[in-house]
Amino acid sequence: MPAPSQSILLIMILIIKRVEMAVENFPPRLPARPTRASSSRRSHMIYVELQREIVLGMLMPRSVLLELELASRFEVSQGTVREALLLLQEEGLVHRLPHRGTTVADCRAEDAEELIRLRHDIECRGVRRAISRYGKALVEPMRRQLLAMQKAAASGDEYLLSVHDRAFHAELFDAAGLPPVQPVLARCLVHAHRFKILHPTQNRDLVDTANRHQIIIDALAAADVEMAVSALSHHITTIVDFGPNIIGAGT
């Protein structure tokens, strides 16, 4: 085959250069759309922040939450906000009604009292199962939660204290091996803390709140079931002051 002429070679070089220039000037690829995982992380962050504001009373009971405003505030889509609000609804911290939007749940003594009674039964029965399954192995995880509570109390962070306080009780109950009941307990825990924080007549000494858990740990260290039940019973019934004998009253 004859070699290509010089003019053909020049034409081929020009074509290659134009292709290279076109590639260089091609618009950059659009950023990837957010994945479901990244959206879920953002919705969880929004859920945590809104929970903090509701528990601390920064978002007052019966106040209205608008998805559009929250989406603008957190710079996310309304769908991401909606996911966060659904998590709050599962805890009973907000009410979502069709065509009426979302409102922050009320914080009434009647609700708190019934949830504390329910919590008392759940935890006192649960600790029996937990000790029978794990014995003294429960002590170290509970001590770690107590240290976290004490650290939060020392820094004056009431919400973080409530987070670790709830984690203490949730982790202890988790050892009972009753996962379907766990969400019920979680709701009881968050509402008890919210009621205590929003009602100024309640004792809110943060250091005392943390240290009250030590007697429960002592009972776990002794692997004494009755002592643990008694310690938990007293702890739960004295979290909020509803009188001398909330358990048994009205039952």
Wavefront OBJ file of the C-alpha trace (Angstrom):
o trace
v 0.000 0.000 0.000
v 1.387 3.446 -0.851
v 2.323 5.755 2.016
v -0.172 8.591 2.761
v 0.711 11.903 1.190
v 1.905 14.846 3.285
v -1.372 16.728 2.791
v -3.416 13.797 4.132
v -1.175 13.598 7.202
v -1.705 17.319 7.871
v -5.469 16.901 7.621
v -5.392 13.971 10.098
v -3.310 16.000 12.591
v -5.792 18.903 12.402
v -8.736 16.553 13.041
v -7.010 15.042 16.098
v -6.265 18.499 17.534
v -9.872 19.621 17.089
v -11.129 16.501 18.854
v -8.749 17.167 21.749
v -9.954 20.789 21.988
v -13.573 19.653 21.983
v -12.896 17.218 24.852
v -11.129 19.918 26.876
v -14.043 22.349 26.425
v -16.755 19.769 27.171
v -18.848 20.824 30.200
v -17.758 19.078 33.397
v -19.832 16.136 34.588
v -22.674 17.125 36.884
v -22.186 16.115 40.517
v -23.740 12.797 41.407
v -27.214 12.913 42.879
v -27.301 12.342 46.624
v -27.490 8.669 47.454
v -30.132 7.201 49.728
v -27.453 6.632 52.367
v -26.307 10.280 52.364
v -29.922 11.461 52.473
v -30.593 9.180 55.446
v -27.556 10.555 57.271
v -28.784 14.107 56.786
v -32.308 13.236 57.893
v -30.890 11.591 61.024
v -28.833 14.706 61.815
v -31.956 16.843 61.431
v -33.907 14.423 63.622
v -31.276 14.657 66.376
v -31.234 18.461 66.262
v -35.023 18.745 66.317
v -35.246 16.207 69.128
v -32.759 18.283 71.121
v -34.800 21.441 70.564
v -38.054 19.725 71.510
v -36.637 18.083 74.646
v -35.051 21.329 75.818
v -38.174 23.374 75.070
v -36.590 25.454 72.321
v -39.476 24.208 70.179
v -42.430 24.642 72.478
v -45.359 22.234 72.827
v -48.068 22.731 70.184
v -45.799 24.839 67.974
v -46.125 24.237 64.226
v -43.270 22.814 62.154
v -43.343 23.631 58.439
v -41.428 21.328 56.120
v -40.578 24.141 53.706
v -39.093 26.298 56.468
v -37.112 23.384 57.904
v -35.841 22.459 54.440
v -34.609 26.028 53.970
v -33.058 26.127 57.437
v -31.128 22.873 57.031
v -30.533 23.349 53.276
v -32.033 19.982 52.335
v -35.036 18.729 50.399
v -38.498 18.509 51.929
v -38.269 14.741 51.548
v -35.228 14.657 53.831
v -37.061 16.811 56.382
v -40.063 14.511 56.143
v -37.908 11.499 57.024
v -36.673 13.296 60.162
v -40.216 14.244 61.169
v -41.360 10.638 60.777
v -38.660 9.546 63.239
v -39.884 12.153 65.712
v -43.437 10.962 65.173
v -42.400 7.416 66.112
v -41.237 8.798 69.470
v -44.463 10.744 69.937
v -42.597 14.064 69.964
v -44.574 15.445 67.035
v -48.016 14.845 65.560
v -48.428 14.736 61.787
v -51.942 15.131 60.396
v -52.956 15.082 56.731
v -53.421 18.598 55.327
v -52.751 20.098 58.764
v -48.982 19.814 58.970
v -46.811 18.869 61.917
v -47.089 20.119 65.485
v -44.853 19.545 68.480
v -46.513 17.211 70.970
v -47.877 18.549 74.212
v -46.031 17.798 77.456
v -48.715 16.988 80.008
v -48.354 15.477 83.446
v -51.019 12.858 82.634
v -49.003 11.537 79.714
v -45.723 11.540 81.638
v -47.301 9.700 84.569
v -48.719 6.909 82.402
v -45.433 6.525 80.510
v -43.501 6.290 83.784
v -45.833 3.522 84.995
v -45.301 1.679 81.745
v -41.548 2.231 81.901
v -41.459 0.915 85.475
v -43.047 -2.373 84.463
v -40.862 -2.781 81.380
v -37.540 -2.095 83.102
v -38.172 -3.925 86.356
v -39.159 -7.092 84.535
v -36.408 -6.607 81.981
v -33.592 -6.379 84.513
v -34.489 -9.822 85.855
v -33.987 -11.314 82.404
v -30.851 -9.232 81.796
v -29.136 -10.466 84.973
v -30.147 -14.072 84.322
v -28.609 -13.838 80.841
v -25.440 -11.822 81.489
v -24.882 -11.509 85.243
v -21.959 -9.275 86.220
v -20.979 -8.728 82.570
v -23.560 -5.931 82.598
v -21.488 -3.816 84.960
v -18.794 -2.414 82.642
v -21.135 -1.155 79.898
v -23.245 0.581 82.546
v -20.169 2.137 84.132
v -19.153 3.563 80.760
v -22.573 5.150 80.369
v -22.362 6.560 83.901
v -18.976 8.130 83.142
v -20.447 9.704 80.008
v -23.350 11.074 82.067
v -21.007 12.498 84.691
v -18.911 14.174 81.993
v -22.003 15.744 80.403
v -23.252 16.880 83.811
v -19.902 18.472 84.657
v -20.023 20.443 81.401
v -23.601 21.557 82.059
v -24.936 19.898 78.904
v -28.425 18.853 79.932
v -29.391 17.383 76.577
v -26.226 15.283 76.255
v -26.815 14.070 79.809
v -30.302 12.975 78.789
v -28.881 11.162 75.750
v -26.474 9.102 77.864
v -29.093 8.605 80.593
v -31.468 7.142 78.020
v -28.642 5.056 76.568
v -27.916 3.627 80.047
v -31.460 2.342 80.449
v -31.854 1.269 76.815
v -28.607 -0.721 76.887
v -29.522 -2.408 80.160
v -32.923 -3.378 78.797
v -31.375 -4.535 75.518
v -29.651 -7.272 77.518
v -33.096 -8.677 78.344
v -33.427 -9.780 74.719
v -36.859 -8.277 74.035
v -36.296 -6.171 70.889
v -39.992 -5.552 70.048
v -40.379 -3.752 73.384
v -37.317 -1.529 72.902
v -39.112 1.222 70.900
v -41.792 1.452 73.599
v -39.152 1.985 76.259
v -37.366 4.550 74.082
v -40.554 6.612 73.905
v -41.039 6.377 77.673
v -37.472 7.519 78.286
v -37.485 10.572 76.044
v -40.831 11.829 77.352
v -39.764 11.489 80.991
v -36.684 13.609 80.339
v -38.644 16.160 78.357
v -41.261 16.539 81.091
v -38.599 16.985 83.761
v -36.753 19.624 81.730
v -39.847 21.597 80.734
v -41.279 21.796 84.250
v -39.098 24.024 86.452
v -40.558 22.660 89.698
v -38.753 19.368 89.051
v -35.265 18.748 90.474
v -32.741 19.306 87.681
v -29.413 18.962 89.467
v -27.368 17.473 86.643
v -24.662 15.870 88.773
v -27.259 14.279 91.042
v -29.156 13.022 87.979
v -26.035 11.219 86.777
v -24.956 9.827 90.143
v -28.402 8.374 90.896
v -27.481 5.482 88.588
v -24.672 4.246 90.842
v -26.980 2.201 93.059
v -28.238 0.332 89.990
v -24.652 -0.496 89.028
v -23.947 -1.677 92.590
v -26.860 -4.109 92.332
v -25.603 -5.380 88.974
v -22.112 -5.842 90.431
v -23.613 -8.007 93.160
v -25.725 -9.863 90.572
v -28.548 -9.400 93.068
v -31.822 -9.508 91.141
v -34.076 -8.232 93.917
v -31.659 -5.439 94.762
v -31.551 -4.444 91.092
v -35.340 -4.435 90.785
v -35.648 -2.350 93.957
v -32.987 0.113 92.788
v -34.604 0.519 89.369
v -38.074 0.845 90.872
v -36.973 3.645 93.187
v -34.958 5.313 90.448
v -37.846 5.376 87.968
v -40.557 6.436 90.407
v -38.491 9.366 91.697
v -37.315 10.749 88.335
v -40.340 13.041 88.263
v -42.130 14.166 91.417
v -45.719 12.972 91.106
v -46.120 12.331 94.797
v -44.946 9.664 97.239
v -46.335 6.596 95.460
v -46.897 6.868 91.735
v -46.766 3.088 91.283
v -49.985 1.620 92.511
v -51.784 4.937 92.557
v -54.840 4.839 90.328
v -54.233 1.202 89.320
l 1 2 3 4 5 6 7 8 9 10 11 12 13 14 15 16 17 18 19 20 21 22 23 24 25 26 27 28 29 30 31 32 33 34 35 36 37 38 39 40 41 42 43 44 45 46 47 48 49 50 51 52 53 54 55 56 57 58 59 60 61 62 63 64 65 66 67 68 69 70 71 72 73 74 75 76 77 78 79 80 81 82 83 84 85 86 87 88 89 90 91 92 93 94 95 96 97 98 99 100 101 102 103 104 105 106 107 108 109 110 111 112 113 114 115 116 117 118 119 120 121 122 123 124 125 126 127 128 129 130 131 132 133 134 135 136 137 138 139 140 141 142 143 144 145 146 147 148 149 150 151 152 153 154 155 156 157 158 159 160 161 162 163 164 165 166 167 168 169 170 171 172 173 174 175 176 177 178 179 180 181 182 183 184 185 186 187 188 189 190 191 192 193 194 195 196 197 198 199 200 201 202 203 204 205 206 207 208 209 210 211 212 213 214 215 216 217 218 219 220 221 222 223 224 225 226 227 228 229 230 231 232 233 234 235 236 237 238 239 240 241 242 243 244 245 246 247 248 249 250 251
